[in-house]
């Protein structure tokens, strides 16, 4: 499969359509690893499965990657998670924004399965990573959830709250395929107020305050229809 990115860098724009060879999801990727480990123990005490190591990364089927504006889910108890997304080849790295949509009912049994059964949504715009590398920590991630027609801010934090892109690119060094791209979702930031919210739409954004630009993508969320139910 291919992804299509409308790239912008140094005042120029062009379309980039790399073939996708692998999709990876990062998790438990907060920059403050002591706080991450403490949260793992809190979840374990509540009976929620937690990883034995942090951060974690696991592969997702390429068919679950979409740049569309509508996703189907199995349970209304699902929600998006804003993440920065790296599209990495041996020749170029782009950064964009996406949502690792997650089934919260399944998450109580398996974090990995809860993510693998929901689409990974990626925006259509992208920036040349070389152009933002020196101020990546200042980029701002945001998400909004739509409930009864109204949008509500759901997540907001700088990319500096997460492990940086160079961490993941370092792990990928020497492992990128000869052709095509690895698409990596970074892991997410906390919700505003610490509570999960569900809705019928989700919007994600990545802002670059230094260069005065943003990438935004939104999508509708619908439960899979069963005409025989």
C-alpha positions in Angstrom: 0.0 0.0 0.0 1.0 3.7 -0.4 0.3 6.8 1.6 0.0 10.2 0.1 1.5 13.2 1.9 1.3 16.8 0.8 4.7 17.8 1.9 5.8 21.3 2.9 9.3 22.5 3.6 11.4 25.7 3.1 8.5 27.4 1.3 8.0 24.6 -1.2 5.4 21.9 -1.5 5.2 18.6 -3.3 3.4 15.2 -3.1 5.2 12.2 -1.6 3.7 8.7 -2.1 6.0 6.2 -0.4 5.0 2.5 -0.3 4.4 1.4 3.3 6.4 -1.7 4.4 5.6 -1.7 8.1 3.4 0.2 10.6 4.6 0.4 14.3 2.8 1.6 17.4 4.7 3.0 20.3 3.2 2.9 23.8 4.1 4.2 27.3 6.4 6.7 25.7 6.4 9.6 28.1 9.7 11.4 28.4 9.6 11.0 32.2 10.2 7.3 32.5 9.9 7.2 36.3 6.4 8.6 36.0 5.6 6.1 33.2 6.7 3.2 35.4 4.7 4.5 38.3 1.6 4.6 36.1 2.2 1.0 34.9 2.2 -0.1 38.6 -1.0 1.8 39.2 -2.7 0.1 36.3 -1.4 -3.3 37.4 -2.9 -2.7 40.9 -6.3 -2.0 39.2 -6.1 -5.3 37.3 -5.4 -3.7 33.9 -2.8 -5.6 31.9 0.4 -3.5 31.7 3.6 -4.1 29.8 6.6 -5.7 31.4 8.9 -3.2 29.7 8.5 0.5 28.8 8.4 1.9 26.2 6.8 -0.8 24.1 6.4 -1.0 20.3 4.4 -3.5 18.3 3.6 -4.0 14.7 0.2 -3.3 13.2 -1.2 -4.7 9.9 -0.7 -2.2 7.1 -4.4 -2.7 6.2 -5.3 -0.9 9.4 -3.6 2.3 8.3 -5.9 4.9 6.8 -5.8 8.6 5.8 -9.6 8.6 5.4 -12.2 10.7 7.1 -14.4 7.9 8.5 -13.6 4.8 10.6 -15.7 1.9 11.8 -15.4 0.4 15.2 -16.9 -2.5 17.2 -17.8 -0.7 20.4 -19.0 2.9 21.1 -16.5 2.7 24.1 -13.6 3.7 21.9 -11.6 6.8 21.5 -8.7 8.3 19.5 -5.3 9.2 20.8 -3.3 12.0 19.2 0.3 11.1 18.3 3.0 12.4 16.1 3.7 10.1 13.2 7.1 9.5 11.5 7.2 8.3 7.9 10.7 7.1 7.5 12.7 5.8 4.5 16.4 5.6 3.9 16.3 8.8 1.9 13.7 11.0 3.8 11.8 11.3 7.0 8.5 13.2 7.3 6.6 14.1 10.4 2.8 14.4 10.6 0.0 13.7 13.1 -2.3 10.8 13.6 -4.7 8.9 15.9 -4.1 5.5 17.4 -7.8 4.7 17.8 -8.4 2.3 20.7 -11.2 0.0 21.9 -11.5 0.7 25.6 -13.5 -2.4 26.4 -10.9 -4.7 24.8 -8.1 -2.7 26.4 -9.1 -4.1 29.8 -8.0 -7.5 28.6 -5.2 -6.6 26.1 -3.7 -3.3 25.3 -2.2 -4.5 22.0 -5.4 -6.2 20.8 -7.4 -3.0 21.7 -5.3 -1.1 19.2 -4.9 -3.7 16.5 -8.7 -4.0 16.0 -9.1 -0.3 15.4 -7.7 1.8 12.5 -4.6 3.9 12.8 -5.6 7.2 11.2 -2.9 9.5 9.7 -3.2 13.0 8.3 -2.5 13.9 4.7 -0.2 16.7 5.3 3.5 16.3 6.2 6.7 18.3 7.1 10.3 17.5 6.2 11.7 16.3 9.6 15.0 18.0 8.9 13.2 21.4 9.0 11.7 20.9 12.4 14.4 18.7 14.1 16.0 21.5 16.1 12.7 22.5 17.7 10.7 19.3 17.8 10.1 19.6 21.5 8.2 22.8 20.9 5.7 21.3 18.5 2.2 21.0 20.1 -0.1 18.0 19.9 -3.8 18.5 20.3 -7.0 16.5 19.9 -10.7 17.2 20.1 -13.7 14.8 20.5 -17.1 15.6 18.9 -20.1 14.9 21.2 -23.6 15.8 20.0 -22.2 18.1 17.3 -19.9 20.0 19.5 -16.1 19.8 19.6 -14.3 19.6 22.9 -10.6 19.8 23.6 -9.4 16.4 24.7 -5.6 16.4 24.7 -2.9 19.1 24.6 0.8 18.9 25.2 4.1 19.6 23.5 5.9 16.8 21.7 8.6 17.3 24.3 6.4 15.4 26.8 7.1 12.3 24.7 10.2 10.4 23.6 11.6 12.4 20.7 11.6 11.4 17.0 15.4 10.9 17.2 14.8 8.1 19.8 12.8 6.1 17.3 15.0 7.0 14.3 17.9 5.7 16.3 16.2 2.4 17.0 15.3 2.2 13.3 18.9 2.9 12.1 20.1 0.0 10.0 16.6 -1.6 10.1 14.8 0.5 7.4 13.8 -1.5 4.3 15.8 -1.0 1.1 12.7 0.6 -0.4 9.5 2.0 1.0 8.7 3.4 4.4 8.2 2.5 8.0 5.2 4.4 9.6 5.6 4.9 13.3 3.0 6.2 15.7 4.8 7.8 18.7 2.5 7.0 21.7 0.2 9.5 23.1 -0.1 12.3 25.8 -2.5 12.5 28.8 -6.1 13.6 28.4 -7.3 16.9 29.7 -8.6 16.1 33.2 -7.4 12.5 33.0 -10.8 11.1 31.8 -11.6 9.1 28.7 -14.3 10.6 26.4 -16.2 8.9 23.6 -17.9 10.6 20.7 -18.9 10.3 17.0 -15.9 12.3 15.7 -12.2 12.9 16.5 -9.8 15.6 15.4 -6.0 15.7 15.8 -3.6 18.5 15.2 0.1 19.2 15.2 1.2 22.9 15.5 4.6 24.4 14.8 4.5 27.7 16.7 8.0 28.7 15.4 7.1 28.4 11.7 3.4 29.3 12.2 1.8 26.3 10.6 -0.4 23.3 11.6 -1.5 19.9 10.3 -5.1 19.0 11.2 -7.1 15.9 10.4 -10.5 14.8 11.5 -12.7 11.8 11.0 -16.1 10.4 11.8 -16.5 7.4 14.1 -19.3 4.8 13.5 -20.1 1.5 15.0 -20.1 -1.4 12.5 -23.6 -1.8 11.2 -25.4 -5.2 11.4 -28.7 -5.1 9.4 -29.7 -8.5 10.8 -29.4 -7.5 14.5 
